[in-house]
Amino acid sequence: MVASSSNFTKLKDTVTQKVFLGHEPSPELLAILLVYFVQGILGLARLAVAFSSRTTWG
């Protein structure tokens, strides 16, 4: 299946509007988003460990 140019442009515009809130994706913006994403994952992991410890040890 070959993606046409118009479909790619439409997808890029949609991602730019929804994910980047209208800003053009730059390396700086991607780095900031990556840091927030990793912090969120680490926070969820910490929460899971705390919950698991409480249920395991009483």
GULUMDO-515387 format. One record per residue: residue in three letters; x, y, z of N, C-alpha, C, O in turn; chain. Coordinates in steps of 0.05 Angstrom, whole numbers, m for minus. Example, Ala and Ser with C-alpha at 12.3 -4.5 7.8 and 13.67 -1.06 7.14 Angstrom:
<rec aa="ala" n_X="264" n_Y="m114" n_Z="156" ca_X="246" ca_Y="m90" ca_Z="156" c_X="264" c_Y="m66" c_Z="156" o_X="285" o_Y="m66" o_Z="169" ch="A"/>
<rec aa="ser" n_X="257" n_Y="m45" n_Z="142" ca_X="273" ca_Y="m21" ca_Z="143" c_X="258" c_Y="1" c_Z="157" o_X="268" o_Y="23" o_Z="161" ch="A"/>
***
This chain:
<rec aa="met" n_X="17" n_Y="m23" n_Z="0" ca_X="0" ca_Y="0" ca_Z="0" c_X="18" c_Y="25" c_Z="0" o_X="36" o_Y="27" o_Z="17" ch="A"/>
<rec aa="val" n_X="13" n_Y="42" n_Z="m18" ca_X="29" ca_Y="66" ca_Z="m21" c_X="13" c_Y="90" c_Z="m10" o_X="m10" o_Y="94" o_Z="m17" ch="A"/>
<rec aa="ala" n_X="25" n_Y="104" n_Z="9" ca_X="12" ca_Y="127" ca_Z="21" c_X="16" c_Y="151" c_Z="3" o_X="38" o_Y="157" o_Z="m7" ch="A"/>
<rec aa="ser" n_X="m6" n_Y="165" n_Z="m2" ca_X="m4" ca_Y="188" ca_Z="m20" c_X="6" c_Y="212" c_Z="m4" o_X="5" o_Y="212" o_Z="21" ch="A"/>
<rec aa="ser" n_X="15" n_Y="232" n_Z="m18" ca_X="26" ca_Y="256" ca_Z="m6" c_X="5" c_Y="271" c_Z="10" o_X="10" o_Y="282" o_Z="31" ch="A"/>
<rec aa="ser" n_X="m20" n_Y="271" n_Z="0" ca_X="m41" ca_Y="286" ca_Z="13" c_X="m49" c_Y="273" c_Z="40" o_X="m54" o_Y="287" o_Z="59" ch="A"/>
<rec aa="asn" n_X="m48" n_Y="246" n_Z="41" ca_X="m54" ca_Y="232" ca_Z="66" c_X="m32" c_Y="238" c_Z="87" o_X="m38" o_Y="242" o_Z="110" ch="A"/>
<rec aa="phe" n_X="m7" n_Y="238" n_Z="78" ca_X="15" ca_Y="244" ca_Z="96" c_X="13" c_Y="272" c_Z="107" o_X="18" o_Y="277" o_Z="131" ch="A"/>
<rec aa="thr" n_X="7" n_Y="291" n_Z="89" ca_X="4" ca_Y="319" ca_Z="98" c_X="m19" c_Y="322" c_Z="117" o_X="m17" o_Y="337" o_Z="137" ch="A"/>
<rec aa="lys" n_X="m41" n_Y="309" n_Z="112" ca_X="m64" ca_Y="310" ca_Z="130" c_X="m57" c_Y="298" c_Z="157" o_X="m65" o_Y="309" o_Z="178" ch="A"/>
<rec aa="leu" n_X="m43" n_Y="276" n_Z="158" ca_X="m35" ca_Y="263" ca_Z="183" c_X="m15" c_Y="281" c_Z="198" o_X="m18" o_Y="284" o_Z="222" ch="A"/>
<rec aa="lys" n_X="4" n_Y="293" n_Z="184" ca_X="23" ca_Y="311" ca_Z="197" c_X="9" c_Y="335" c_Z="209" o_X="15" o_Y="343" o_Z="232" ch="A"/>
<rec aa="asp" n_X="m10" n_Y="347" n_Z="195" ca_X="m25" ca_Y="369" ca_Z="205" c_X="m41" c_Y="362" c_Z="230" o_X="m43" o_Y="377" o_Z="249" ch="A"/>
<rec aa="thr" n_X="m53" n_Y="338" n_Z="229" ca_X="m69" ca_Y="329" ca_Z="252" c_X="m52" c_Y="325" c_Z="276" o_X="m59" o_Y="333" o_Z="298" ch="A"/>
<rec aa="val" n_X="m29" n_Y="312" n_Z="273" ca_X="m11" ca_Y="308" ca_Z="295" c_X="0" c_Y="334" c_Z="306" o_X="2" o_Y="338" o_Z="330" ch="A"/>
<rec aa="thr" n_X="6" n_Y="352" n_Z="288" ca_X="16" ca_Y="379" ca_Z="297" c_X="m5" c_Y="393" c_Z="313" o_X="2" o_Y="406" o_Z="333" ch="A"/>
<rec aa="gln" n_X="m30" n_Y="392" n_Z="305" ca_X="m51" ca_Y="405" ca_Z="320" c_X="m58" c_Y="392" c_Z="346" o_X="m62" o_Y="406" o_Z="366" ch="A"/>
<rec aa="lys" n_X="m59" n_Y="365" n_Z="347" ca_X="m68" ca_Y="351" ca_Z="370" c_X="m45" c_Y="347" c_Z="391" o_X="m49" o_Y="351" o_Z="415" ch="A"/>
<rec aa="val" n_X="m22" n_Y="338" n_Z="382" ca_X="0" ca_Y="331" ca_Z="400" c_X="16" c_Y="356" c_Z="407" o_X="22" o_Y="360" o_Z="431" ch="A"/>
<rec aa="phe" n_X="24" n_Y="371" n_Z="388" ca_X="41" ca_Y="394" ca_Z="392" c_X="26" c_Y="420" c_Z="396" o_X="38" o_Y="441" o_Z="398" ch="A"/>
<rec aa="leu" n_X="m1" n_Y="419" n_Z="396" ca_X="m18" ca_Y="442" ca_Z="401" c_X="m12" c_Y="465" c_Z="382" o_X="m12" o_Y="488" o_Z="389" ch="A"/>
<rec aa="gly" n_X="m7" n_Y="458" n_Z="357" ca_X="m3" ca_Y="478" ca_Z="336" c_X="26" c_Y="487" c_Z="332" o_X="31" o_Y="503" o_Z="314" ch="A"/>
<rec aa="his" n_X="44" n_Y="478" n_Z="349" ca_X="72" ca_Y="486" ca_Z="346" c_X="86" c_Y="466" c_Z="327" o_X="80" o_Y="443" o_Z="327" ch="A"/>
<rec aa="glu" n_X="105" n_Y="477" n_Z="312" ca_X="121" ca_Y="459" ca_Z="295" c_X="140" c_Y="443" c_Z="312" o_X="153" o_Y="454" o_Z="329" ch="A"/>
<rec aa="pro" n_X="141" n_Y="417" n_Z="307" ca_X="159" ca_Y="400" ca_Z="324" c_X="188" c_Y="407" c_Z="318" o_X="198" o_Y="403" o_Z="296" ch="A"/>
<rec aa="ser" n_X="202" n_Y="416" n_Z="339" ca_X="231" ca_Y="422" ca_Z="337" c_X="245" c_Y="402" c_Z="356" o_X="232" o_Y="390" o_Z="373" ch="A"/>
<rec aa="pro" n_X="271" n_Y="400" n_Z="353" ca_X="286" ca_Y="382" ca_Z="371" c_X="282" c_Y="390" c_Z="401" o_X="281" o_Y="372" o_Z="418" ch="A"/>
<rec aa="glu" n_X="281" n_Y="416" n_Z="406" ca_X="277" ca_Y="425" ca_Z="434" c_X="250" c_Y="416" c_Z="444" o_X="248" o_Y="407" o_Z="467" ch="A"/>
<rec aa="leu" n_X="229" n_Y="419" n_Z="429" ca_X="202" ca_Y="412" ca_Z="437" c_X="201" c_Y="381" c_Z="441" o_X="188" o_Y="372" o_Z="460" ch="A"/>
<rec aa="leu" n_X="213" n_Y="366" n_Z="423" ca_X="213" ca_Y="337" ca_Z="426" c_X="227" c_Y="328" c_Z="451" o_X="219" o_Y="309" o_Z="464" ch="A"/>
<rec aa="ala" n_X="250" n_Y="342" n_Z="458" ca_X="265" ca_Y="335" ca_Z="482" c_X="248" c_Y="341" c_Z="507" o_X="248" o_Y="325" o_Z="526" ch="A"/>
<rec aa="ile" n_X="234" n_Y="363" n_Z="507" ca_X="217" ca_Y="370" ca_Z="530" c_X="195" c_Y="350" c_Z="533" o_X="189" o_Y="340" o_Z="556" ch="A"/>
<rec aa="leu" n_X="182" n_Y="342" n_Z="511" ca_X="160" ca_Y="322" ca_Z="513" c_X="171" c_Y="295" c_Z="522" o_X="157" o_Y="281" o_Z="537" ch="A"/>
<rec aa="leu" n_X="195" n_Y="288" n_Z="513" ca_X="207" ca_Y="262" ca_Z="521" c_X="212" c_Y="262" c_Z="551" o_X="207" o_Y="242" o_Z="565" ch="A"/>
<rec aa="val" n_X="222" n_Y="284" n_Z="562" ca_X="228" ca_Y="286" ca_Z="591" c_X="202" c_Y="283" c_Z="607" o_X="201" o_Y="268" o_Z="626" ch="A"/>
<rec aa="tyr" n_X="181" n_Y="297" n_Z="599" ca_X="155" ca_Y="295" ca_Z="613" c_X="144" c_Y="267" c_Z="611" o_X="133" o_Y="256" o_Z="630" ch="A"/>
<rec aa="phe" n_X="147" n_Y="254" n_Z="588" ca_X="137" ca_Y="227" ca_Z="584" c_X="152" c_Y="208" c_Z="603" o_X="140" o_Y="191" o_Z="616" ch="A"/>
<rec aa="val" n_X="178" n_Y="210" n_Z="604" ca_X="194" ca_Y="192" ca_Z="621" c_X="188" c_Y="197" c_Z="651" o_X="186" o_Y="178" o_Z="666" ch="A"/>
<rec aa="gln" n_X="185" n_Y="222" n_Z="659" ca_X="177" ca_Y="228" ca_Z="686" c_X="150" c_Y="216" c_Z="693" o_X="146" o_Y="206" o_Z="716" ch="A"/>
<rec aa="gly" n_X="131" n_Y="217" n_Z="675" ca_X="105" ca_Y="204" ca_Z="679" c_X="107" c_Y="174" c_Z="683" o_X="95" o_Y="163" o_Z="700" ch="A"/>
<rec aa="ile" n_X="123" n_Y="161" n_Z="666" ca_X="127" ca_Y="133" ca_Z="668" c_X="140" c_Y="125" c_Z="695" o_X="132" o_Y="106" o_Z="708" ch="A"/>
<rec aa="leu" n_X="160" n_Y="140" n_Z="703" ca_X="174" ca_Y="135" ca_Z="728" c_X="155" c_Y="140" c_Z="752" o_X="156" o_Y="125" o_Z="772" ch="A"/>
<rec aa="gly" n_X="138" n_Y="160" n_Z="750" ca_X="118" ca_Y="165" ca_Z="771" c_X="99" c_Y="142" c_Z="773" o_X="92" o_Y="134" o_Z="796" ch="A"/>
<rec aa="leu" n_X="89" n_Y="132" n_Z="751" ca_X="71" ca_Y="109" ca_Z="751" c_X="85" c_Y="84" c_Z="763" o_X="72" o_Y="68" o_Z="777" ch="A"/>
<rec aa="ala" n_X="110" n_Y="80" n_Z="756" ca_X="124" ca_Y="57" ca_Z="766" c_X="128" c_Y="59" c_Z="796" o_X="125" o_Y="40" o_Z="811" ch="A"/>
<rec aa="arg" n_X="134" n_Y="83" n_Z="806" ca_X="137" ca_Y="88" ca_Z="835" c_X="111" c_Y="82" c_Z="849" o_X="110" o_Y="70" o_Z="871" ch="A"/>
<rec aa="leu" n_X="89" n_Y="91" n_Z="838" ca_X="62" ca_Y="87" ca_Z="849" c_X="56" c_Y="57" c_Z="850" o_X="44" o_Y="47" o_Z="869" ch="A"/>
<rec aa="ala" n_X="63" n_Y="43" n_Z="829" ca_X="57" ca_Y="14" ca_Z="828" c_X="73" c_Y="m1" c_Z="849" o_X="63" o_Y="m20" o_Z="861" ch="A"/>
<rec aa="val" n_X="98" n_Y="7" n_Z="853" ca_X="115" ca_Y="m6" ca_Z="873" c_X="104" c_Y="m1" c_Z="901" o_X="103" o_Y="m19" o_Z="918" ch="A"/>
<rec aa="ala" n_X="95" n_Y="24" n_Z="906" ca_X="84" ca_Y="30" ca_Z="932" c_X="58" c_Y="15" c_Z="937" o_X="54" o_Y="4" o_Z="959" ch="A"/>
<rec aa="phe" n_X="41" n_Y="13" n_Z="917" ca_X="16" ca_Y="m2" ca_Z="920" c_X="21" c_Y="m31" c_Z="924" o_X="8" o_Y="m44" o_Z="941" ch="A"/>
<rec aa="ser" n_X="40" n_Y="m42" n_Z="909" ca_X="47" ca_Y="m70" ca_Z="911" c_X="59" c_Y="m76" c_Z="939" o_X="53" o_Y="m97" o_Z="951" ch="A"/>
<rec aa="ser" n_X="75" n_Y="m58" n_Z="949" ca_X="87" ca_Y="m63" ca_Z="976" c_X="65" c_Y="m63" c_Z="997" o_X="66" o_Y="m79" o_Z="1016" ch="A"/>
<rec aa="arg" n_X="46" n_Y="m44" n_Z="995" ca_X="24" ca_Y="m43" ca_Z="1015" c_X="7" c_Y="m68" c_Z="1015" o_X="m1" o_Y="m78" o_Z="1036" ch="A"/>
<rec aa="thr" n_X="1" n_Y="m78" n_Z="991" ca_X="m16" ca_Y="m102" ca_Z="989" c_X="m1" c_Y="m127" c_Z="997" o_X="m14" o_Y="m146" o_Z="1007" ch="A"/>
<rec aa="thr" n_X="25" n_Y="m128" n_Z="992" ca_X="40" ca_Y="m152" ca_Z="999" c_X="46" c_Y="m154" c_Z="1028" o_X="44" o_Y="m175" o_Z="1040" ch="A"/>
<rec aa="trp" n_X="53" n_Y="m132" n_Z="1041" ca_X="62" ca_Y="m132" ca_Z="1068" c_X="40" c_Y="m125" c_Z="1088" o_X="45" o_Y="m124" o_Z="1113" ch="A"/>
<rec aa="gly" n_X="17" n_Y="m121" n_Z="1079" ca_X="m5" ca_Y="m116" ca_Z="1097" c_X="m14" c_Y="m89" c_Z="1096" o_X="m33" o_Y="m81" o_Z="1110" ch="A"/>
***
